[in-house]
């Protein structure tokens, strides 16, 4: 009970309200994108290492998608949204193809295949 009261008092303070409001921006949008855009609502593997790998691949693909969109934005390429403000689905195709090829190259082929001596 003591810790519940202490946590509640901390969240109701001005500092706690600022931190909690920032959490909605920083943390919850990542999970929202994982569920909404990438369709990851649950992990379908068992074991700590398998879950770690599965979530790691998801976060890596999310970071690569953000990187590609940022490079596209800085490079002067057309944006991924249409003129009416709706999302353009074509903008997600090229990053997805790049991500799949990257993951296939690094994860599924043995390392000596890419070493040329």
C-alpha positions in Angstrom: 0.0 0.0 0.0 2.8 2.4 0.9 4.5 1.9 -2.5 1.1 2.4 -4.4 0.5 5.6 -2.6 4.1 6.8 -3.2 3.8 6.0 -7.0 0.5 7.7 -7.2 1.8 10.8 -5.5 4.8 10.8 -7.9 2.6 10.6 -11.0 0.3 13.4 -9.7 3.2 15.8 -9.3 4.1 18.2 -12.0 7.3 16.3 -12.8 5.5 13.0 -13.0 2.8 14.4 -15.3 5.5 15.7 -17.7 7.3 12.3 -17.7 4.1 10.4 -18.2 3.0 12.7 -21.0 6.4 12.1 -22.7 5.9 8.4 -22.4 2.9 8.5 -24.7 5.1 10.0 -27.4 8.3 8.0 -26.9 7.3 4.5 -25.9 3.7 3.8 -26.9 4.1 4.9 -30.6 6.8 2.2 -31.1 4.4 -0.5 -29.9 1.6 1.0 -31.9 3.7 0.8 -35.1 4.7 -2.7 -34.3 1.0 -3.7 -34.0 -0.5 -1.5 -36.6 2.0 -1.2 -39.4 4.1 -4.4 -39.0 1.2 -6.6 -37.7 3.1 -8.0 -34.7 0.5 -8.5 -32.1 2.2 -11.4 -30.4 5.4 -13.5 -30.5 4.9 -16.9 -32.1 8.1 -18.5 -30.8 9.1 -20.1 -27.6 12.1 -19.5 -25.4 13.9 -16.4 -24.3 16.5 -16.5 -27.1 13.9 -17.0 -29.8 11.8 -14.2 -28.5 14.8 -12.0 -28.2 15.7 -12.7 -31.9 12.2 -12.3 -33.1 11.7 -8.9 -31.5 15.2 -7.9 -32.5 14.4 -8.6 -36.1 11.2 -6.6 -35.8 13.0 -3.6 -34.3 15.8 -3.8 -36.8 13.3 -3.7 -39.7 11.5 -0.7 -38.1 14.9 1.1 -37.8 15.8 0.3 -41.4 12.4 1.6 -42.5 12.9 4.8 -40.6 16.4 5.1 -42.0 15.3 4.6 -45.6 12.4 7.1 -45.2 14.9 9.7 -43.7 17.4 9.2 -46.5 14.6 9.5 -49.0 13.5 12.8 -47.3 17.0 14.2 -47.2 17.7 13.1 -50.8 14.9 15.2 -52.2 12.8 12.2 -53.4 9.1 12.5 -53.3 7.5 12.0 -49.9 5.6 8.9 -49.1 2.3 10.7 -48.6 0.0 11.8 -51.4 -1.2 15.3 -52.1 -4.5 14.8 -50.2 -2.7 13.8 -47.0 -3.5 10.1 -47.2 -0.8 7.5 -46.8 0.6 6.2 -50.0 1.1 2.4 -49.8 3.9 2.5 -52.4 6.2 4.2 -50.0 6.4 1.1 -47.8 7.1 -1.3 -50.6 10.7 -0.4 -51.4 11.9 -0.3 -47.7 10.2 -3.7 -47.2 12.0 -5.2 -50.2 15.3 -3.8 -48.9 14.7 -5.1 -45.4 13.9 -8.6 -46.7 16.9 -8.8 -48.8 19.1 -7.5 -46.0 17.7 -10.1 -43.5 18.1 -12.9 -46.0 21.7 -12.0 -46.7 22.7 -11.7 -43.1 20.5 -14.2 -41.3 19.8 -17.2 -43.5 23.0 -17.7 -45.5 26.2 -19.0 -43.9 29.0 -16.4 -43.5 31.6 -18.2 -45.8 29.2 -17.8 -48.7 29.9 -14.0 -48.7 33.6 -14.2 -48.1 35.6 -13.9 -51.3 39.2 -14.7 -51.0 
